[in-house]
Amino acid sequence: MIHQIRPTDLEAWYASVQGHGQPLVLDVREPHELALASVVPDGFDVLSIPMGVVPVRLQELPADRPIACLCHHGARSMQVALFLQSRGFEDLANIAGGIDAWSAERDVHVPRY
């Protein structure tokens, strides 16, 4: 199951999958987007892999850890979460609203674009 979570619900989701490894935010945005706005790790790790290369870099993703996928607004990250689920990954979430919602709801220091 892929959970739809808001940026402010990230810790609650991680608590619900506690014991399944260190949480990971998978940022699937493009490098030029990362240059505009990035997430600062805070109790979780961040790994950036653009959506288009996730299939070829799949081995870099730990299947035994909770992964919350992030993009600009939530559409690409949901596609990646579905892809990961089809490859046997569990404990998946899509950060609804993406980095845009992250800025508005969680960290106003993250620029909006």
Secondary structure, 3 states (H helix, E strand, C coil): CEEEECHHHHHHHHHHCCCCCCCEEEECCCHHHHHHCCCCCCCCEEEECCHHHCHHHHHHCCCCCCEEEECCCCHHHHHHHHHHHHCCCCCEEEECCHHHHHHHHCCCCCCCC
